[in-house]
């Protein structure tokens, strides 16, 4: 088996046909939950446009074989930023920020809360544009999300509180921060200190960072939608060009 990656839901394998297969782990204890997560992801794809530049194309699904998706060989955004930092232009970073906001707007427009927005959950296509992935823990149609953001992408709240557009937008702010700086917010601090600072509305300095306005607005809850974030990023792109 040509395993590309693995996560809480299961394995992702590259198939001879050139697509990837996302399938539940074979052991009985985790397989049942893995199948539920795959079916949740299938339902999200069914709610979204069949073809969109910010989405992978879903090829097919069956419980026995799993979920077949378009393959993006360039991998995820976080790895790419870390491995190619010196060659990434400001214009490219701004385009990624815009793509991330556009992808989130697409989900929210169709009633889906992602619940785990972060650079790892964006893949690069052949033209260096982004596609959002991993809906196995997303929330939609009254179904509560089973995923939750990591500390640096997590809007301070009770851990059992429902994810919302607001929580996704907070994570978008941290995602754009990482796109622009190459680092996660407060990457030099322990998790409990980050939680304390976030709960006190103390965020990393962004002066002089591209998209500083939209990053801080996402963190502070001053944008009400991903579409609004898109407009702010677009204005920044116009300045750079």
PyMOL commands that set and color helices and strands:
alter all, ss='L'
color gray80, all
select helices_A, chain A and resi 28-47+77-83+85-87+90-109+119-121+151-153+165-181+191-199+212-220+226-240
alter helices_A, ss='H'
color red, helices_A
select strands_A, chain A and resi 3-6+10-14+20-24+58-62+66-69+112-113+122-124+130-132+139-140
alter strands_A, ss='S'
color yellow, strands_A
deselect
rebuild
show_as cartoon
